[in-house]
Amino acid sequence: FGIMTPSGVLTVLFGLWLLKAYAWEAYASQGWLHVKLVLVVVLIAYHVYCGKLVRDFRDDRNRHSHVFYRWLNELPVLILAAIVILVVVRPF
């Protein structure tokens, strides 16, 4: 809680600042930027959900199997790969 959340908040704030300062006028009409921003919001929701899971572990209320956590662990990798592909290729 001392590193990930503050770093994530700073990253989002600096990203919004860069978006407003440099990229919004140039890329606002392109769909890839909107899809990228939606995927970033999904990653933020994933982070919040993982915080809930950590609290469940702390309170001994874990209801998921190890297989669930293995699949859950792969989700951000897929989303980050999609974000990188969108930025590099800019398909639409």
N, C-alpha and C positions, 0 to 999 in steps of 0.2 A: 504494500500500500504506500510505501514511502518513495518508491522510484517510478513504478509503472504509471500510476494515475497522474501524478504531477507532470511527468514527461509527456504523457498523452495529451493532457490539457494544453501544455505549451506548444506541442506539435500542431494541434488543431488551430490554436490562436495564430501561430506564425504562418500556417498554411492558408488560413483565411486572409491574413494580411497580404501575403504574396498573391493570392488569387485576386484580391481587390486591386492591388497596386499594379500588377503586370499582366495578368492573363484574362481577366473577365471580358474586357472589351474585344480582345483578339479572338477568344474562343467561345464566347457565350452562345453563339448560334450553332455550335457544333455539338452533336449528340454525345460524342465520346466523353466530353467533360462532365456532362450531367450523369452519365452512367458511372463514371469514376467517383463522383461525389456521393452517389447513392451507395456504392460499395464501401466508401469510407464510413458512411453512417452505419452500415451493416457491421463493420469492424468495431465501431464504438459500442454498438448494442451487444456484440459478442463479448467485449471486455466487461461490460456491466453484468452480463449473464455469468461470466466466469467468476466475478466477485460474489455473486449470489451462491454459486456452487462452493466457493471457499468458505463462506459463512455456514452453509449446510454441513460441510465437513467439520468445521469448528464445533458446531452444536450437535454433532453426531446424528445428522438427519440425512445422510447420503442414501439415495434410493436408486442409484445407477450402477451398472456393472462396469467392469474395466473395459469392455468392448465399446461401450458408449463413449468413454473418455478417449479411447484411441481414435475413434471416428471424429469426435469433437476437436481433437488436437489437429486434425488435417484441414479443417475448415478454413482457418486464416491463411494457410499456405495457398489454397486454391484461390481465395479472394485476392491475395496480394499478387499472385501470378496474373490474374485477370486484369488487375490495375496496371501492372507493368506493361502487359500486352496492349492495353488500350492507349496508354501514353505513347508507346513507341510506334505502333501501327497507325493509330488514329483512323479506324475503319469507317467512321461516319461522322 
